[in-house]
Amino acid sequence: MGTKTKALLLGFLFSLIFSLTDFTNRCDSISNKILRLHIIANSDSKEDQDVKLKVRDKIIEAFSSKLKNSPNLENAKKDLEFNLKEIKDVAQEEVYKSGYNYKVNAELVNMYFNIRKYQKNTLPSGFYDALRITIGEGKGKNWWCVMFPPLCLPAAEEEMELDDVLTPCECDIVEHESEYIIKFKITEFLMEIKNFLNNLFYQESIDNLDISKNMQYLRNESQTEFIPSFKIFEVFQLFSE
């Protein structure tokens, strides 16, 4: 790749980054208003996945309704933090009841999620607060839902929707994915760079991103830098469609 081509590519990427600043900020604002329930199974065996779903049902039944009166995310987090030991005990009891001795851990975390469809909405990639429940070794497939606003509740019980906590502009983003698909992809690319750097410098383990499998690299022949590239090709493909 010639110097001129490299310069054009870098200029193109930087112009995209700057033009997306407002969109990325709005995506950050969305992630800062939502709390997820994230349950990780011991393994991918059918039995362990069944246990995960039983724990899910028990946690939703016991605790989701307690958040329906929370006016904002901070209050919801305080309510969950206050009940964290009880949440762990309820999940642990359900595991024992299912005939397994897996230890359960429950914690409030801030973790990376890539773009996810939820019901009729699309949640942008970003760092979200989450009630994370890990069963046993936590090596199985996970299950998640939106716990605040309490969308995990059965439809007949729901008293809050996303538009109760998001601005009209933010609602437009989550409700009309097709209008923002390129921006979604580029924002995800930037967020995964941020997540990669978090892992690199702070050695934090984030369950939703397996860097060893999902990160590819382009090596600059004249330097030792590596540029995360696995999303760039997706974006170029979208432009060519």
Protein Blocks (a to p, Z undefined) as FASTA:
>chain_A
ZZklmmmmmmmmmmmmmmmmmmmmmmmmmmmmcccdddddfblcfklmmmmmmmmmmmmm
mmmmmmmmpmbfklmmmmmmmmmmmmmmmmmmmmmmnopabdcdddddddddddddehjb
ccdedddddddddehjlpaccddddfbdcfkbcfklpcbdfklmbcfklmmmmmmmmlmm
mmmmmmmmmmmmmmmmmmmmnopacfklcfklmpccdddfkbcbdcdfklmmmmmmmmmZ
Z
